[in-house]
Amino acid sequence: MLFRIHKEGHFLLIALLALLGFTNVLLFQMAHPVIFWLVLTVSLVFYALIFQFFRNPVRTIASANNSLVYAPADGRVCVIEEVEEMEYFKDRRLQVSIFMSPLNVHVNRNPVGGIVAYFRHHPGKYLVAWHPKSSMDNERTTLVYNTGSYQILMRQIAGAVARRICWYVKEGDSVEQGADMGFIKFGSRVDLYLPLGAIVEVQMDQMVQGNKTVVARV
């Protein structure tokens, strides 16, 4: 597994490195050694946390297969239930949700390949991502994939800490299974709405990885 830094973090990491470097150089010249070493230690730990947040491991799917729905994100399965999906399908679907903590990889990937049949960005609140109402009240995107055989809906949901959702697709695009489709900064959630006939392959509280864990079989 190759290690990369996601493009969303390039500017922030460079700017933060410059700011922390400048601050610590000043403290080295002007402050008591104890204060300098304390601030330097905190700076290194803080930078390491931000740096790891923007990691983007290379995970390729050996052979695209739309009968398998892969996890679109790293995190913990926090919802598995049958629900009424009212924005697009307006019928009952199987919902599988993945909560991403600030320590998880925050790249979002296409769980299947096909055509983007529907895309909307909705401004909203910033409730904690595991809140039951976050799927409809928080800032979010809604994306529907048409595989040619079935459709699934995916939502990127901002959380209490995440204040920016990024996406790289638009309605009408043809997308590949496993390719990057977006990024959510600093804690968030992704919902999948699957056909009722789908066989869910994950369990509640299971830790999953994007492009590696099979969420369901359709």
C-alpha positions in Angstrom: 0.0 0.0 0.0 1.6 3.2 -1.2 1.4 6.4 1.0 0.2 9.7 -0.5 -1.0 13.0 0.9 -4.4 14.0 -0.5 -4.4 17.2 -2.6 -6.9 18.8 -0.2 -4.2 18.9 2.4 -1.2 20.3 0.3 -1.8 24.0 1.0 -2.8 23.6 4.6 0.2 21.4 5.5 2.7 23.8 3.9 1.1 26.8 5.5 0.9 25.1 8.9 4.5 24.0 8.7 5.7 27.5 7.9 3.6 29.0 10.8 4.8 26.4 13.3 8.4 26.7 12.1 8.4 30.5 12.4 6.8 30.3 15.9 9.3 27.8 17.2 12.3 29.7 15.7 11.1 32.9 17.6 10.7 30.9 20.8 14.1 29.4 20.4 15.6 32.9 20.3 13.5 34.6 22.8 11.8 32.2 25.3 13.0 30.1 28.2 14.3 26.7 27.0 11.6 24.9 28.9 8.9 26.9 27.1 10.6 26.3 23.8 10.8 22.5 24.2 7.2 22.3 25.4 5.9 24.3 22.5 8.1 22.4 20.0 6.8 19.0 21.4 3.1 20.2 21.1 3.8 21.6 17.6 5.3 18.3 16.4 2.4 16.2 17.8 -0.2 18.6 16.4 1.4 18.6 13.0 1.6 14.8 12.9 -2.1 14.6 13.7 -3.0 17.0 10.8 -0.5 15.3 8.5 -2.0 11.8 9.1 -5.5 13.1 8.6 -4.7 13.9 4.9 -3.1 10.6 4.1 -4.5 9.0 0.9 -3.4 5.3 0.7 -3.4 3.8 -2.8 -6.0 1.1 -2.8 -6.9 -0.3 -6.2 -9.7 -2.8 -6.9 -8.2 -5.6 -9.0 -11.3 -6.2 -11.1 -14.3 -3.9 -11.2 -17.4 -5.8 -10.2 -20.7 -4.0 -9.6 -22.2 -7.0 -7.9 -20.0 -6.0 -5.0 -20.5 -2.7 -3.2 -17.3 -1.6 -1.7 -17.0 0.7 1.4 -16.7 4.3 0.1 -14.8 5.4 3.2 -12.7 4.2 6.2 -14.5 4.1 9.5 -17.0 2.4 11.8 -20.4 1.0 10.7 -22.9 3.0 12.7 -26.2 2.3 11.0 -27.7 -0.8 9.3 -31.4 -0.6 8.9 -34.3 -0.5 6.4 -35.5 3.1 6.0 -37.7 5.3 3.7 -35.4 7.3 1.4 -37.3 10.4 0.5 -35.0 12.6 -1.5 -34.6 10.5 -4.7 -36.0 7.0 -4.6 -39.0 7.8 -2.4 -39.3 4.2 -1.3 -37.7 1.8 1.2 -34.0 1.0 1.0 -31.3 -0.6 3.1 -29.2 2.1 4.8 -25.6 1.4 5.7 -23.7 4.3 7.3 -20.0 4.7 8.1 -18.8 7.1 10.7 -15.3 8.6 10.1 -13.4 9.9 13.1 -10.6 12.4 12.8 -8.1 9.6 12.9 -9.6 7.8 9.8 -8.6 8.2 6.2 -11.1 10.8 4.9 -11.0 10.1 1.2 -14.4 9.1 -0.3 -14.4 6.6 -3.1 -17.0 5.3 -5.6 -18.5 2.2 -4.1 -19.6 1.1 -7.6 -19.0 2.2 -11.2 -21.5 3.6 -13.6 -23.2 6.9 -14.5 -23.9 9.7 -11.9 -27.7 9.9 -12.4 -28.3 12.5 -9.7 -26.2 15.0 -7.7 -27.1 17.7 -5.2 -25.3 19.7 -2.6 -27.4 20.7 0.4 -26.3 23.4 2.9 -27.3 22.6 6.5 -26.4 22.2 10.1 -23.3 20.6 11.8 -24.8 18.2 14.2 -22.5 15.4 15.4 -22.3 12.9 12.5 -23.8 10.0 14.5 -27.0 12.0 15.3 -30.1 10.3 13.7 -31.1 13.6 12.1 -27.7 14.4 10.6 -28.5 12.5 7.3 -31.2 15.1 6.5 -30.3 18.2 8.6 -26.6 18.5 8.2 -24.7 19.9 5.2 -24.4 17.0 2.8 -24.2 15.9 -0.8 -26.5 13.3 -2.4 -25.1 11.2 -5.3 -26.9 8.4 -7.1 -25.0 5.8 -9.1 -26.7 4.0 -12.0 -24.8 0.8 -12.7 -27.0 -0.2 -15.5 -28.5 -3.0 -13.4 -29.5 -1.1 -10.2 -29.0 2.3 -8.5 -27.6 3.1 -5.2 -27.5 6.5 -3.3 -24.6 7.8 -1.4 -24.5 10.8 1.0 -21.5 12.7 2.2 -22.4 14.3 5.6 -20.5 17.0 7.4 -20.2 16.6 11.2 -19.7 18.9 14.2 -16.0 19.3 13.4 -16.1 18.7 9.6 -16.9 22.1 8.0 -16.1 21.4 4.4 -17.3 18.7 2.0 -15.3 18.3 -1.3 -16.5 16.4 -4.3 -15.1 15.7 -7.8 -18.1 14.4 -9.7 -21.1 15.9 -11.3 -24.4 14.7 -12.7 -23.9 12.8 -16.0 -20.3 11.7 -15.3 -19.2 8.2 -16.0 -17.2 7.0 -12.9 -15.0 4.0 -12.1 -15.5 1.8 -9.1 -12.9 2.6 -6.5 -11.9 6.0 -7.9 -11.7 9.0 -5.6 -15.0 11.0 -5.6 -14.5 13.4 -2.7 -13.1 14.2 0.7 -14.6 15.4 4.0 -12.4 17.4 6.4 -12.1 16.5 10.1 -14.8 14.0 11.1 -17.9 13.0 9.1 -20.1 10.3 7.9 -21.1 8.5 4.6 -24.5 6.9 4.1 -25.3 4.2 1.4 -28.9 3.4 0.4 -29.0 0.0 -1.2 -31.8 -2.0 -2.9 -33.8 -4.1 -0.5 -32.6 -7.3 -2.1 -28.9 -6.5 -1.3 -27.0 -8.8 1.0 -25.3 -6.8 3.7 -21.8 -8.2 4.4 -20.9 -5.9 7.4 -22.0 -5.7 11.0 -22.7 -2.9 13.4 -19.5 -1.3 14.9 -17.3 -3.1 12.3 -14.3 -1.1 11.2 -14.2 -0.9 7.4 -11.7 0.4 4.8 -12.5 2.1 1.5 -11.9 -0.1 -1.6 -11.1 -3.1 0.6 -14.2 -4.0 2.6 -17.2 -5.3 0.7 -20.3 -3.7 2.3 -22.9 -5.6 0.3 -23.6 -7.9 -2.6 -26.4 -7.0 -5.1 
